[in-house]
């Protein structure tokens, strides 16, 4: 059972591709209204970050990696 609309779309696409999840990303049916969302996220959406946001994200990632490696 899908928890979110995107996971429901992904499940639909997997079903459409004959229950073969690996084929979903190679789908060529671009006329399908769900095509952009087939992988579980909007492939047309481009996230833009400022330099400050990039630096903050890099710091968070570094701290997370350090925490993971220290355990």
C-alpha positions in Angstrom: 0.0 0.0 0.0 1.4 3.4 -1.0 2.0 6.0 1.7 2.4 9.0 -0.5 1.1 10.1 -4.0 4.6 9.7 -5.4 5.0 6.1 -4.0 1.6 5.3 -5.5 2.7 6.6 -8.9 5.9 4.6 -8.6 3.9 1.5 -7.8 1.6 2.2 -10.8 4.6 2.5 -13.1 6.1 -0.7 -11.8 2.8 -2.5 -12.5 2.7 -0.8 -16.0 6.2 -2.1 -16.8 5.1 -5.7 -16.0 6.2 -5.7 -12.4 9.8 -5.0 -13.4 11.1 -2.1 -11.2 14.4 -1.8 -13.1 12.5 -1.0 -16.3 10.6 2.0 -14.9 13.6 4.4 -15.3 13.9 3.4 -18.9 10.2 4.0 -19.7 9.8 5.8 -23.1 6.1 6.7 -22.8 6.7 10.4 -22.3 3.1 11.1 -23.2 2.0 9.6 -19.9 1.0 12.3 -17.4 2.9 10.4 -14.7 6.1 10.0 -16.6 8.0 12.8 -14.7 7.1 11.1 -11.4 7.8 7.5 -12.4 10.9 7.1 -10.2 9.2 8.4 -7.1 10.2 12.0 -7.5 9.7 14.8 -10.0 12.5 14.5 -12.5 11.6 17.9 -14.0 12.2 19.7 -10.6 15.6 21.3 -10.3 16.7 22.2 -6.8 18.6 25.5 -6.7 20.6 26.4 -3.6 22.5 29.6 -2.7 26.2 29.3 -1.9 25.4 29.6 1.8 22.8 26.8 1.6 25.4 24.6 -0.3 28.0 25.2 2.4 25.5 24.4 5.2 24.4 21.2 3.4 28.1 20.2 3.0 28.7 20.8 6.7 25.7 18.7 7.7 26.8 15.9 5.4 30.3 16.0 6.8 29.0 15.8 10.4 26.7 13.0 9.5 29.5 11.0 7.9 31.8 11.6 10.9 29.0 10.5 13.3 28.5 7.3 11.2 32.2 6.5 11.1 32.7 7.1 14.8 30.2 4.4 15.8 
